[in-house]
Amino acid sequence: MEQAIFAGGCFWCMVKPFDEHPGIYSVVSGYTGGHVPNPTYEQVCTHTTGHTEAVEIVFDPAVISYEELVTIYWQQTDPTDAFGQFQDRGDNYRPVIFYLNEEQRVIAERSKQELQASGRYSQPIVTTIEPAAPFYPAEMYHQAYYKKNPANFARNHALRAQYLEGIWGHD
């Protein structure tokens, strides 16, 4: 098994797209990139911890590659918006690919360059690619939120889904 960490706005909306693929063992919502150990959701929302909402994915590389995960990631975010995603604004919602080794860094950088060159976006791709920092799982009520609270998830996901449909032809 290997790990991948992606930040793309509200972690509630980042779990389901990965959860649906074979080879994914787990998708955990949490916080990373900040300076406060074991932060709470309330602390992260104050924008004083330096943390970003993210998902940690444990996957079987024999079934799904890191490159495939990066492709799924691009198809869930607005990579042209550095200060949040959709209705979620602030540094704790910024888009980041956190790499855990040099191979992941190279794959992420190459993929970002390819996306920029594709012409799919008229604005620059501003998603950052950064070394992974300690990952802290979020509180239990945030885990698998789309399954536990489908109506609220749908409301939170609506703007993202509309955007993704326009860019990629799916939500």
Stockholm file with secondary structure:
# STOCKHOLM 1.0

chainA/1-171         MEQAIFAGGCFWCMVKPFDEHPGIYSVVSGYTGGHVPNPTYEQVCTHTTGHTEAVEIVFDPAVISYEELVTIYWQQTDPTDAFGQFQDRGDNYRPVIFYLNEEQRVIAERSKQELQASGRYSQPIVTTIEPAAPFYPAEMYHQAYYKKNPANFARNHALRAQYLEGIWGHD
#=GR chainA/1-171 SS CEEEEEEESCHHHHHHHHHTSTTEEEEEEEEESSSSSSCCHHHHTTTCSCCEEEEEEEECTTTSCHHHHHHHHHTTSCTTCTTEETTEESGGGCEEEEESSHHHHHHHHHHHHHHHHHTSCSSCCCCEEEECCCEEECCGGGTTHHHHCHHHHHHHHHHHHHHHHHHHSCC
#=GC SS_cons         CEEEEEEESCHHHHHHHHHTSTTEEEEEEEEESSSSSSCCHHHHTTTCSCCEEEEEEEECTTTSCHHHHHHHHHTTSCTTCTTEETTEESGGGCEEEEESSHHHHHHHHHHHHHHHHHTSCSSCCCCEEEECCCEEECCGGGTTHHHHCHHHHHHHHHHHHHHHHHHHSCC
//
